[in-house]
Every structure is written in structure tokens, then in C-alpha cells.
Amino acid sequence: METDSSPRRLASIDTLRGLVMVLMTLDHTRDFFSASHFSPTDLDKTSLALFLTRWITHFCAPVFVFLAGTSAYLWQDRRGADAPLSRFLLERGLLLLVLTCTVEAYSWNFRADLRHIDGGVLWAIAWSMIALAGLVKLPLGWCVSLGVTMILGHNAFDKLKPVDLGGFGPWWGLLHTGDDVPFGDGWLLNPYYPLIPWVGVMAVGFGFGRLLTNNVWRTRRRLLILGLTLIGAFVVLRLSNLYGDPKLWQSYPDPVFTLLSFINCHKYPPSLLYLLMTLGPALLVLALTEGKAAERLGFLQLFGRTPLFFYLLHLYLIHGLAVLLAVITDGPVAAIIRGGIWVPELPQDYGYGLPVVYGICLLVVLMLYPICHGFEMLKARKSHWRWLKYL
């Protein structure tokens, strides 16, 4: 989530990041407004439209983490080999951890008791940046190789559970399985974005930044080939049902649901197949937005240049609108304040269909555009405010 406003930024990266910011907004709008109080990827309950509404947002986290690594390489490339990249990554990672435990945590439940910390995408990016601060000290080939090894190999340990590891169990939950880590006295960490695969994704993204600095390599054709290669690897490996995802795909009487089963890959933690399925198409989008194509998508680039500001603000805006609508409609205000459709005491008949969810998502995006534009202008005017570069 590098946010430097240098004119040498790649518009295609900002466009891709901005696109997934909008998709993320859709997912979080659904979290607070949907009438479907179950997992949209549960094929025994879901509909095609609901499944795809959730599935399309699977692209968000892998793209965020991957491009954070890419942006780190480009940040250093713009400033020279002596740029303090490790310090920048460490400072930014620590800032994201503080925001995860405070500003972000409060946005989900509007509650002053912050003893229950959810380790989501911001948490994963934070620790991956801290890890990358050390990995960048290695030769680039070693850094990328370690990242690839984490991505390819972590599913080999899916059957190993924290309970099998004794005192190391909580660490294994933090690194691989995502199981809750209780600390007593009401303190609880829910690291549902376990770190091993995400650190690997950021490390590979860092290596990808090297490719983007090579004008011979950074062509639409080569990016398309790379994206199609990842998609092809996903299809072949998924068809085999041998490795790469803890949940096998299966046939259904309805061929459409068979296809949904095929693309219904494991996100928590992100399986190898999940990452191939999402990063492959993301590279296709990156290829298609190279050059003049990006000029027509300036509104997405704005969101891509202000990602952290957008992320934190959109959570408060969505949650605030949900509470406001509940007040206006005499709805379950207390339950909505506490966290949206996943709160157990929320009436099962409360919520709205997908057309309303999409409409509110569009409203949120339109409201955020002028705010993000104003924030970017502030950064340009107050470039001497060092702390602004982290947002």
C-alpha cells in the first residue's frame, strides 16, 4: 500500500488497486446490509448471484498484498539503492498494526473494548511488511524463492493442527491455520489471515516489481502470458483434485454449481489454488490497463493512490450508514452497531436484497471520491508533513 505521489508511479498498478478497493467496498457493504445471513459460498444455501457477489471480492486481499510488495520495490527503485527501504517497511508495518488494533477494530463494532483483535487484511499486510523488511536484505532471488516456497508448500501442512503441537499451537494458529489465540481476561486474537502464505505473496510481489522496471519485459503481451500461465496452472491443478486446496471440488446435478464448486477455493488461509485463481486474472487486468487504457480510469487510480485512507474511511462510512438506516426504519440498531449481519442477535429477517446492497455500495464509492480527492490534494500541499506519506 505504497502511497507516494511521484509522477513515475505506474498508472496500471493504481488502477488495479483502485478496482479491488471498489470490490472490497461491495463485500463490506454486504456485511452490513445483506438479508442473507450465511456464507455466500455455502453451495447448499447460496444463489448464483450471491455466490458471485462474494467470489469476485476474493481478488481483493491477494492483490492488496501482492501489490504492496511490488510498490515496495518501486519505492526503492525511484529513490536508489541507498533508500532506507527496510526502515520504511518496518515503520509502515508497525503503523498498520497500531491501526489494526485501534482505528480498524473500532470501525467494526463501535465498541471501546478493543481486547478482541481480528487479524484481517491490514494485519496480514502489516506483518508481511515487517517480514519483508528483513527479506529485502537478501539477494532478490532468495527473497522471491522463499516467497514461492511459502505459497507452493504451505498446503502440505494443512492436516497439522494447533492442538497437535502443544505449546507451539498458538503460534501455528497465527502462522498457518488462523485459529483463535486466547490470552485470558477477555483478550483474544482471531488471526483469520494467517501469515505464512501472505508473507510469501508479498515477497513474490516484491520480485514482480523488478520485472515492472524493465520496459522490455513490461509489455501487455508478456503480462498476459504470465497471467494466463497462472490461470492455466490453477485449472490443471484444480482438475486433479490432488493438491493445493483443502476442499475438493465436486459434481452437482446443476452444471453451474459444479463450476461454482470448482472455483470455490479456500481463503482462510489462502490456498495455493486460491492465489493462482486470483492473481492470474489480476495480472490480466494489469496488462489490459497498461498504457493509454489507464487514462480512462482515473477515478480508480485516485482510490489506488489513497488506499489506506480509503480503507479506514469506507469502514466507518458503511457502518454509519447501516446504523442510520436501522434508525430510520426502526430496525435493530443495537445489533447493527455491534457488527452487522454476523451478530447472533440480529433478526434473521432483517436486511436487504442484492440490488439494495449494490446501490448502497455505489453510494459509498461516490461519497468517497471527493473525500479521497481532497485528501490527495492535502498531501500535495503539505508534502512536508512526513506522516502523510504513510496514509
C-alpha positions in Angstrom: 0.0 0.0 0.0 2.6 2.5 -1.1 1.2 5.9 -1.5 4.0 8.1 -2.8 2.6 10.7 -5.3 5.7 10.6 -7.6 4.9 11.2 -11.3 6.8 8.0 -12.0 4.1 5.8 -10.4 2.6 3.2 -12.7 -1.0 4.1 -13.5 -1.8 0.4 -14.2 -0.9 -0.5 -10.6 -3.0 2.3 -9.2 -5.9 1.3 -11.5 -5.8 -2.4 -10.4 -5.5 -1.4 -6.8 -8.4 1.1 -7.1 -10.6 -1.6 -8.8 -10.1 -4.0 -5.9 -10.9 -1.2 -3.4 -14.3 -0.9 -5.1 -14.8 -4.6 -4.9 -13.8 -4.6 -1.2 -16.4 -1.9 -0.6 -19.1 -4.2 -2.2 -18.1 -7.0 0.2 -18.2 -4.9 3.3 -21.5 -3.3 2.2 -22.9 -6.8 2.0 -21.6 -7.5 5.5 -23.8 -4.8 7.0 -26.8 -4.7 4.7 -27.5 -8.2 3.2 -30.6 -10.2 4.1 -28.6 -13.4 3.6 -27.1 -14.2 7.0 -25.0 -17.2 5.9 -21.8 -17.7 4.0 -22.4 -16.8 0.3 -20.0 -19.6 -0.7 -22.1 -22.3 1.0 -23.3 -24.1 -2.1 -26.2 -25.7 -0.2 -27.7 -22.3 0.6 -26.5 -19.7 -1.8 -27.7 -18.5 -5.2 -25.6 -17.8 -8.3 -25.8 -14.0 -7.9 -25.0 -14.1 -4.2 -22.0 -16.5 -4.7 -20.6 -14.4 -7.5 -21.0 -11.2 -5.4 -18.8 -12.8 -2.8 -16.5 -14.6 -5.1 -15.5 -11.5 -7.1 -14.3 -9.9 -3.9 -11.8 -12.7 -3.4 -9.5 -10.8 -5.6 -9.1 -8.0 -3.1 -6.7 -9.4 -0.4 -4.2 -11.2 -2.8 -4.0 -8.1 -5.0 -3.5 -5.8 -1.9 -0.7 -7.9 -0.5 1.0 -8.6 -3.9 0.9 -5.0 -5.0 2.2 -3.9 -1.6 5.3 -5.9 -2.3 5.5 -4.6 -5.8 5.1 -1.0 -4.6 7.9 -1.5 -2.1 10.3 -2.4 -4.9 9.2 0.5 -7.0 9.6 2.8 -4.0 13.2 1.8 -3.7 13.8 1.9 -7.4 12.7 5.6 -7.6 15.0 6.6 -4.8 18.1 4.5 -5.5 19.8 1.5 -3.9 20.6 3.5 -0.7 17.0 4.3 0.0 16.0 3.1 3.6 13.5 0.5 2.4 13.8 -1.7 5.4 13.1 1.2 7.8 10.2 2.4 5.7 8.6 -1.1 5.6 9.2 -1.6 9.3 7.7 1.8 10.2 4.7 1.3 8.0 4.1 -2.2 9.2 4.2 -1.1 12.8 1.8 1.8 12.0 -0.6 -0.7 10.3 -0.5 -2.9 13.4 -1.5 0.0 15.6 -4.3 0.9 13.3 -5.5 -2.7 13.2 -5.8 -2.8 17.0 -7.4 0.6 17.3 -9.0 2.5 14.4 -9.9 -0.5 12.3 -11.1 -2.6 15.3 -13.4 0.2 16.5 -14.9 0.6 13.0 -16.4 -2.9 13.0 -18.3 -2.8 16.3 -18.2 0.9 17.5 -17.0 -0.5 20.9 -14.4 0.9 23.2 -13.4 -2.5 24.5 -10.6 -3.4 22.0 -9.5 -6.6 23.7 -10.8 -8.7 20.8 -8.5 -8.2 17.8 -9.3 -9.5 14.4 -6.3 -10.2 12.3 -7.6 -9.4 8.9 -6.1 -8.0 5.7 -4.5 -5.0 7.4 -3.0 -7.3 10.0 -1.6 -9.5 7.2 -0.1 -6.6 5.3 1.5 -5.2 8.5 3.3 -8.4 9.4 4.2 -9.1 5.8 5.8 -5.7 5.6 7.7 -6.3 8.8 8.9 -9.7 7.4 9.8 -8.1 4.1 11.9 -5.5 5.9 14.2 -8.4 6.7 13.8 -10.3 3.5 14.9 -7.4 1.3 18.3 -7.7 2.9 18.7 -11.0 1.0 19.6 -11.2 -2.7 16.4 -10.7 -4.7 16.4 -14.3 -6.0 16.5 -15.7 -2.4 13.6 -13.4 -1.4 11.4 -14.5 -4.2 12.4 -18.1 -3.8 11.3 -18.1 -0.2 8.1 -16.4 -1.1 7.4 -19.0 -3.8 8.2 -21.8 -1.4 5.7 -20.5 1.2 3.0 -20.2 -1.5 3.6 -23.6 -3.0 4.3 -25.6 0.1 2.1 -24.3 2.9 -0.9 -26.6 1.9 1.3 -29.6 2.6 0.8 -28.8 6.3 -3.0 -28.4 6.3 -3.6 -31.5 8.4 -1.3 -30.2 11.2 -3.5 -28.5 13.8 -2.5 -26.3 16.8 -3.7 -29.0 19.2 -1.1 -31.4 17.8 1.8 -29.0 18.6 1.4 -28.4 22.4 2.9 -25.1 23.4 3.7 -24.1 19.8 0.0 -24.5 18.9 -1.0 -20.8 19.3 2.0 -19.9 17.1 0.8 -22.4 14.5 -2.6 -20.8 14.6 -1.0 -17.4 14.0 1.2 -18.6 11.2 -0.9 -21.2 9.3 -4.4 -22.2 10.5 -5.9 -19.0 11.7 -7.3 -20.5 14.9 -8.1 -18.1 17.8 -5.4 -17.3 20.3 -6.8 -16.6 23.7 -4.7 -14.6 26.2 -7.0 -14.7 29.2 -9.0 -11.9 30.9 -11.1 -11.4 27.8 -8.1 -10.8 25.5 -8.4 -12.7 22.2 -6.7 -12.6 18.8 -8.5 -14.0 15.8 -5.7 -14.2 13.1 -8.0 -15.4 10.3 -5.4 -14.1 7.9 -2.5 -16.4 9.0 0.8 -15.1 8.0 2.9 -17.7 6.2 1.2 -17.6 2.8 0.7 -13.8 2.9 4.3 -13.1 3.6 5.1 -15.3 0.6 2.7 -13.3 -1.6 4.3 -10.0 -0.6 7.8 -11.4 -1.2 6.8 -12.6 -4.7 5.1 -9.2 -5.4 8.4 -7.6 -4.4 10.2 -9.6 -7.1 7.5 -8.7 -9.6 8.4 -5.1 -9.1 11.7 -5.8 -10.6 10.0 -7.0 -13.8 8.0 -3.8 -14.0 11.1 -1.7 -14.0 12.2 -3.5 -17.2 10.5 -1.8 -20.2 11.4 -4.7 -22.4 9.6 -7.2 -20.1 6.7 -4.9 -19.0 4.6 -5.3 -22.1 1.0 -6.2 -22.5 1.8 -9.4 -24.2 4.2 -10.7 -21.5 1.9 -9.7 -18.7 -1.0 -11.5 -20.5 1.2 -14.6 -20.9 2.1 -14.6 -17.2 -1.5 -14.2 -16.1 -2.7 -16.9 -18.4 0.0 -19.2 -17.1 -1.2 -18.8 -13.6 -4.8 -19.4 -14.6 -3.7 -22.5 -16.6 -1.8 -23.8 -13.6 -4.9 -23.3 -11.5 -7.2 -25.2 -13.9 -4.8 -28.1 -14.3 -4.1 -28.5 -10.6 -7.7 -28.0 -9.6 -8.9 -30.6 -12.1 -6.5 -33.1 -10.5 -8.1 -32.6 -7.0 -4.7 -33.8 -5.7 -3.1 -30.7 -4.0 -3.4 -27.1 -3.5 -6.7 -26.7 -1.6 -8.1 -28.4 1.5 -11.6 -28.6 0.0 -12.0 -30.7 -3.1 -14.4 -29.7 -5.9 -17.3 -32.0 -6.6 -20.0 -32.5 -9.2 -23.6 -31.3 -8.7 -26.7 -32.1 -10.7 -26.7 -28.5 -11.9 -23.5 -27.9 -14.0 -23.5 -24.3 -12.9 -23.0 -25.3 -9.3 -20.3 -27.8 -10.4 -18.5 -24.8 -11.9 -19.0 -22.9 -8.6 -17.6 -25.8 -6.7 -14.6 -25.7 -9.0 -13.8 -22.1 -8.3 -14.9 -22.2 -4.6 -11.3 -22.2 -3.2 -10.2 -21.8 0.4 -9.5 -18.3 1.6 -8.7 -18.6 5.3 -5.8 -19.4 4.9 -5.4 -18.7 1.2 -4.7 -21.9 -0.5 -2.3 -22.2 -3.4 -5.3 -22.6 -5.8 -7.0 -19.6 -4.3 -3.9 -17.5 -5.0 -3.5 -18.8 -8.6 -7.2 -18.2 -9.2 -7.0 -14.6 -8.1 -3.5 -13.4 -9.0 -3.7 -14.8 -12.6 -6.7 -12.7 -13.6 -5.3 -9.7 -11.7 -2.2 -9.8 -14.0 -4.6 -9.9 -17.0 -6.2 -6.7 -15.7 -2.8 -5.2 -15.1 -1.9 -6.0 -18.7 -5.1 -4.5 -20.1 -4.7 -1.3 -18.2 -1.1 -0.7 -19.4 -0.6 2.5 -21.4 -3.4 4.7 -22.6 -6.1 2.4 -21.3 -5.4 3.6 -17.8 -6.2 7.2 -18.8 -9.9 6.4 -19.0 -10.0 5.0 -15.5 -8.7 8.0 -13.5 -11.3 7.6 -10.8 -10.0 4.1 -10.0 -6.4 5.5 -9.9 -7.4 8.0 -7.3 -8.6 5.2 -5.0 -5.4 3.3 -5.8 -3.3 6.3 -4.7 -5.1 6.7 -1.4 -5.6 3.0 -0.3 -5.1 3.2 3.4 -7.2 6.4 3.8 -9.9 4.9 1.6 -9.9 1.6 3.6 -10.3 3.1 7.0 -12.8 5.7 5.9 -15.0 3.3 4.0 -15.5 1.0 7.0 -16.8 3.9 9.1 -19.0 5.2 6.3 -20.6 1.8 5.6 -21.2 1.0 9.3 -22.5 4.5 9.9 -25.0 4.3 7.0 -26.1 0.9 8.3 -26.8 2.3 11.7 -28.6 5.3 10.2 -30.8 3.1 8.0 -31.7 1.0 11.0 -32.7 4.1 13.0 -34.8 5.4 10.1 -36.6 2.0 9.6 -37.0 1.2 13.3 -34.6 -1.6 12.8 -32.3 -3.5 15.3 -30.0 -0.5 15.9 -28.0 -2.2 18.8 -27.2 -5.3 16.7 -26.1 -3.2 13.7 -23.9 -1.1 15.9 -22.2 -4.3 17.3 -21.2 -5.6 13.8 -23.8 -6.1 11.1 -25.3 -9.3 9.8 -23.0 -11.6 11.6 -24.1 -10.6 15.1 -26.1 -13.5 16.6 -28.9 -11.4 18.0 -29.7 -9.8 14.7 -33.2 -10.9 13.5 -32.9 -13.4 10.7 -35.4 -11.5 8.6 -33.5 -8.2 8.7 -31.6 -7.0 5.7 -31.9 -6.2 2.1 -31.5 -7.9 -1.3 -28.6 -7.6 -3.6 -30.0 -4.7 -5.6 -30.1 -2.5 -2.5 -26.6 -3.8 -1.5 -25.2 -2.8 -4.8 -27.0 0.6 -4.7 -25.5 1.4 -1.3 -22.1 0.3 -2.4 -22.3 2.7 -5.4 -23.4 5.5 -3.0 -20.4 4.8 -0.7 -18.0 4.9 -3.6 -19.5 8.2 -4.9 -19.3 9.7 -1.5 -15.7 8.7 -1.0 -14.4 10.1 -4.3 -14.4 13.8 -3.4 -13.1 13.0 0.0 -10.2 11.0 -1.3 -9.5 13.7 -3.9 -9.4 16.3 -1.2 -7.1 14.1 0.8 -4.7 13.7 -2.1 -4.7 17.5 -2.6 -3.9 17.9 1.0 -0.9 15.6 0.7 0.3 17.6 -2.3 0.1 20.9 -0.4 1.5 19.5 2.8 4.3 17.3 1.4 6.5 18.4 4.3 4.1 16.6 6.7 6.1 13.4 6.8 3.4 11.3 8.5 1.1 11.8 5.5 3.2 9.6 3.3 2.2 6.6 5.4 -1.5 7.2 4.5 
